[in-house]
Amino acid sequence: MIQRDVSTTIDPEKCIGCAACIKVCPSQTLTLENGICRVTGDKSLSCGHCAAVCSETAANVAAIDPEMSRFSTFFLNEEWLPHGGFPVSELAGLLASRRSCRNFKNKNVSADILKDLIKLGCMAPSGTNSQQWTFTCLISRNKVTDLAEQLKIFFQSLNKKAKSFFLRKALRLVGQPALDNYFQDYYESVSQAMEEFETQGIDRLFHGACACIIIGSGPDASCPKEDALLAAGNILLGAHAMGLGTCLIGFAVAAMKQNTSIKKYLGIPEKEAVHAVIALGYPNESYKRITGRKKPVMRFN
């Protein structure tokens, strides 16, 4: 169950009774009494809207950790940007410049940078503000390689099953086409990647990355997968701005969903689900220009 305990307080000496906090509160935690805003509700999202909107700094939410707004590798300007207050052309430039990196330098990423990236991830929205995401960091090339070895064992077993024509078709006949689909789409490329990893040390999975962030969720999140992917998006963009390259590793997510022993190996509790795995490090590649995207389906009703 998501904790909705109220940690909001209002300083009556500072409050001027403007009721701005009441207007933006999503949980009806506050009411106006005798010209002063007071905490009267028994539930709170701990979103901090009240503290952010108060002109007199009368509102405070104790559940919010101030350390989450303090960064080690850059300075955060805590002034709120109003709607329309950031150049959309610069935002579009950042979005268009971020690309999946598949060539990394053999250079470790500091723990301070990883912590700052996680804090950026936690600035993403989450369903009912549950913020039930978890972050597991691998902080060296050896740690990333160890995970790759665990994943190789999983895919060796999966490929052995997928190689069986009769097993694939039997599963499809009973409404389970996943193994046959995997064989058609990935069997050959995965087999080749594992052979190159085994015989030549070529890493087609993590691409030589020296760090990895695994994003999961606790059991009480209302939109766990969505929350994790929104946090991942923040991390991808933040990493680019900080001079790092990133790549989402979907094969690792799929393996952890099917084989919980990999999560156990990483120290991730069984009750947590893994939704995103990000390989990251210092890029050993650069580009001359942005490109674009395929045209999507758009509907306007």
C-alpha positions in Angstrom: 0.0 0.0 0.0 1.3 3.4 -0.9 2.0 5.6 2.1 0.0 8.8 2.1 0.9 10.1 5.5 0.7 13.8 5.9 4.0 15.5 6.6 2.9 19.0 5.5 3.0 21.9 7.9 1.9 25.5 7.6 3.6 28.3 9.6 0.7 30.4 10.8 3.1 33.3 11.4 4.1 33.4 7.7 0.8 32.4 6.1 -1.2 35.4 4.6 -4.3 33.3 3.7 -4.0 33.7 -0.1 -5.2 30.1 -0.5 -2.8 29.5 -3.4 -1.7 26.2 -1.8 -5.3 25.0 -1.5 -5.9 25.6 -5.2 -3.0 23.4 -6.3 -3.2 20.7 -3.7 -4.3 17.4 -5.4 -5.3 15.7 -2.1 -7.4 18.3 -0.4 -5.0 18.3 2.5 -5.4 22.0 3.2 -8.3 24.3 4.0 -8.7 27.9 4.9 -9.8 28.6 8.5 -10.1 32.1 9.9 -8.0 33.5 7.2 -5.1 31.0 7.7 -4.3 27.9 5.7 -4.3 24.8 7.8 -3.6 21.1 7.5 -6.9 19.3 7.9 -6.7 16.3 5.6 -5.4 12.9 6.5 -3.8 12.1 3.2 -1.1 13.7 1.1 0.8 13.0 -2.1 3.8 14.8 -0.7 4.1 16.5 -4.1 5.3 19.8 -2.7 2.9 21.9 -4.8 2.0 23.9 -1.7 5.7 24.7 -0.9 6.4 25.6 -4.5 3.5 28.0 -4.8 3.7 29.7 -1.5 5.1 33.3 -1.8 5.8 33.5 1.9 7.6 30.1 2.4 4.9 29.2 4.9 4.4 25.7 3.6 6.8 22.8 4.2 6.6 19.1 3.3 8.9 17.1 5.5 8.7 14.0 3.3 10.6 15.8 0.6 14.4 15.3 1.0 16.3 18.5 0.3 19.3 16.5 -0.7 17.5 15.3 -3.8 17.8 18.9 -5.1 21.5 19.2 -4.4 24.0 18.0 -7.0 27.7 17.2 -6.8 28.7 17.8 -10.4 26.7 20.9 -11.3 24.7 23.7 -9.7 20.9 23.7 -9.8 19.2 27.0 -10.2 16.2 26.6 -7.9 14.2 29.4 -9.5 11.1 28.0 -11.1 10.9 28.2 -14.8 7.4 29.5 -15.8 5.5 27.8 -18.6 7.1 28.9 -21.8 10.1 30.1 -19.9 12.6 27.8 -21.6 13.6 28.1 -25.3 11.8 25.3 -27.0 14.4 25.3 -29.8 17.1 24.4 -27.2 15.0 21.6 -25.8 14.3 20.2 -29.2 18.1 20.4 -29.9 18.9 18.3 -26.8 16.1 15.8 -27.6 17.3 15.5 -31.2 21.0 15.2 -30.3 20.6 12.4 -27.9 21.4 9.1 -29.6 22.0 5.5 -28.5 25.7 5.1 -28.0 27.3 1.8 -28.9 31.0 2.8 -28.7 32.3 3.6 -25.2 35.7 4.6 -23.9 37.3 2.5 -21.3 36.8 5.1 -18.6 34.9 4.7 -15.4 32.0 7.0 -14.5 32.2 8.5 -11.0 29.7 7.6 -8.3 28.9 11.3 -7.9 27.8 11.5 -11.6 25.7 8.4 -11.2 24.0 9.8 -8.1 23.3 13.1 -9.9 21.8 11.2 -12.8 19.5 9.3 -10.4 18.4 12.5 -8.9 17.5 13.8 -12.4 15.6 10.6 -12.9 13.6 11.2 -9.8 12.5 14.5 -11.1 10.2 12.7 -13.5 6.5 12.4 -12.8 5.2 9.2 -11.4 1.7 7.7 -11.0 -0.1 9.3 -8.0 3.4 10.6 -7.1 4.3 7.2 -5.7 8.0 7.5 -6.6 8.4 3.8 -6.0 11.4 3.5 -8.4 14.6 1.8 -7.4 18.1 2.3 -9.0 20.9 -0.4 -9.0 24.2 0.9 -10.3 27.1 -1.1 -11.7 30.1 1.2 -11.3 33.0 -0.5 -13.2 33.6 -2.3 -16.5 34.2 -5.6 -14.5 30.8 -5.3 -12.9 29.1 -4.7 -16.3 31.0 -7.7 -17.7 29.9 -9.9 -14.8 26.3 -9.0 -15.6 26.9 -9.8 -19.3 28.1 -13.2 -18.3 24.9 -13.9 -16.3 22.9 -12.8 -19.3 24.9 -15.0 -21.6 24.0 -18.1 -19.5 20.3 -17.1 -19.8 20.4 -16.6 -23.6 22.4 -19.8 -24.1 19.6 -21.7 -22.4 16.9 -19.8 -24.4 18.7 -20.4 -27.7 18.9 -24.1 -27.0 15.1 -24.1 -26.6 14.5 -21.9 -29.6 16.6 -24.2 -31.8 14.0 -26.9 -31.3 11.6 -26.7 -34.3 9.0 -29.0 -32.6 9.1 -27.1 -29.3 8.6 -23.8 -31.0 5.7 -24.9 -33.1 4.0 -26.9 -30.3 4.1 -23.7 -28.1 2.6 -21.7 -31.0 -0.2 -24.2 -31.5 -1.2 -23.7 -27.8 -1.2 -19.9 -28.1 2.3 -19.3 -26.9 4.2 -17.8 -30.0 6.9 -16.0 -28.0 9.6 -18.6 -28.5 9.0 -18.9 -32.2 8.9 -15.1 -32.6 12.2 -14.9 -30.8 13.7 -17.5 -33.1 12.6 -15.6 -36.2 13.7 -12.2 -34.9 16.7 -12.7 -32.6 18.1 -16.2 -32.5 20.7 -15.7 -35.2 22.0 -12.3 -34.1 22.1 -13.4 -30.4 24.0 -16.6 -31.3 26.5 -14.5 -33.2 26.9 -12.0 -30.4 27.5 -14.7 -27.8 30.1 -16.3 -30.1 31.9 -13.0 -30.5 31.8 -12.3 -26.8 33.2 -15.8 -26.0 35.9 -16.0 -28.7 36.9 -12.3 -29.3 35.7 -10.4 -26.2 33.4 -8.2 -28.4 30.6 -6.9 -26.3 27.5 -6.6 -28.5 25.2 -6.2 -25.5 26.7 -3.4 -23.4 29.0 -2.1 -26.1 32.0 -1.7 -23.7 30.1 0.5 -21.3 31.8 1.0 -17.9 28.6 1.7 -15.9 25.0 0.6 -15.9 21.9 1.8 -14.2 19.1 -0.7 -13.6 15.7 0.9 -12.9 13.1 -1.0 -11.1 10.0 -0.4 -9.0 8.6 -1.4 -5.7 5.4 -3.4 -5.3 3.3 -0.4 -4.4 3.7 1.7 -7.5 0.5 2.5 -9.3 2.2 2.8 -12.8 5.5 1.0 -12.2 6.6 0.5 -15.8 5.6 4.0 -16.9 7.3 5.6 -13.9 10.6 3.8 -14.6 10.6 4.7 -18.3 9.9 8.3 -17.5 12.8 8.3 -15.1 14.9 6.6 -17.7 14.1 9.3 -20.2 15.3 12.0 -17.7 18.6 10.0 -17.2 19.2 9.6 -20.9 18.8 13.4 -21.5 20.8 14.3 -18.4 23.6 12.0 -19.4 23.9 13.6 -22.8 24.0 17.1 -21.3 26.7 15.9 -18.9 28.9 14.5 -21.7 27.9 10.8 -21.4 26.6 8.4 -23.9 23.7 5.9 -23.1 22.0 2.9 -24.5 18.8 1.2 -23.4 19.5 -2.6 -23.1 16.1 -4.3 -23.7 17.6 -7.8 -23.8 18.8 -7.4 -20.2 15.3 -6.4 -19.1 13.7 -9.4 -20.9 16.2 -11.8 -19.3 15.6 -10.5 -15.8 11.8 -10.8 -16.2 12.2 -14.5 -17.1 15.0 -15.4 -14.8 14.9 -14.0 -11.3 18.3 -15.4 -10.4 19.9 -12.6 -12.4 18.1 -10.1 -10.1 19.2 -12.0 -7.1 22.8 -11.9 -8.4 22.6 -8.1 -8.5 21.1 -7.9 -5.0 17.7 -6.8 -6.3 14.9 -8.0 -4.1 12.4 -10.5 -5.6 9.5 -8.2 -5.0 11.0 -5.5 -7.2 10.4 -5.5 -11.0 13.0 -4.3 -13.5 11.8 -2.1 -16.3 14.9 -0.4 -17.8 18.6 -1.1 -18.0 20.8 1.8 -19.2 24.4 1.2 -20.3 26.3 4.4 -20.0 29.8 5.8 -20.1 32.0 8.3 -22.0 31.2 8.0 -25.7 33.9 7.1 -28.2 31.8 8.4 -31.1 30.5 11.8 -32.3 28.1 13.0 -35.0 28.0 15.9 -37.4 24.3 16.6 -37.4 20.9 15.5 -36.1 18.8 13.3 -38.3 15.1 12.7 -37.4 12.5 10.0 -36.8 10.1 7.9 -38.8 6.7 9.5 -39.3 4.3 8.2 -36.6 0.6 7.6 -36.8 -1.2 10.8 -35.7 -4.9 11.1 -34.8 -6.8 14.2 -34.0 -10.4 13.7 -32.8 
